[in-house]
Amino acid sequence: AATKKHEAIETDIAAYEERVLAVVAVAKELETENYHDIKRIAARKDNVLRLWEYLLELLKARRQRLEMNLGLQRVFQEMLYIMDWMDEMKVSEEDED
């Protein structure tokens, strides 16, 4: 369930990439046209890009944590299966004695 939720979050975030690219394009166009307050626009654009990259890093880290947790759950499940199997073997061995 957590993996599906994360995939939905990734899809939602990916939809915003076009908007981020549009901000960059508008900032570049304003710079080309020598907009009078280009320093403020450039600073905002840089902030948007910095926050976008940070969001993508957080998303990647969350995906890695989810995958690691899923792997640990599989190992734990296998361990429980082996422990149950060992208990069954002990009982059957004791029954034979």
PyMOL commands that set and color helices and strands:
alter all, ss='L'
color gray80, all
select helices_A, chain A and resi 2-14+17-32+38-96
alter helices_A, ss='H'
color red, helices_A
deselect
rebuild
show_as cartoon
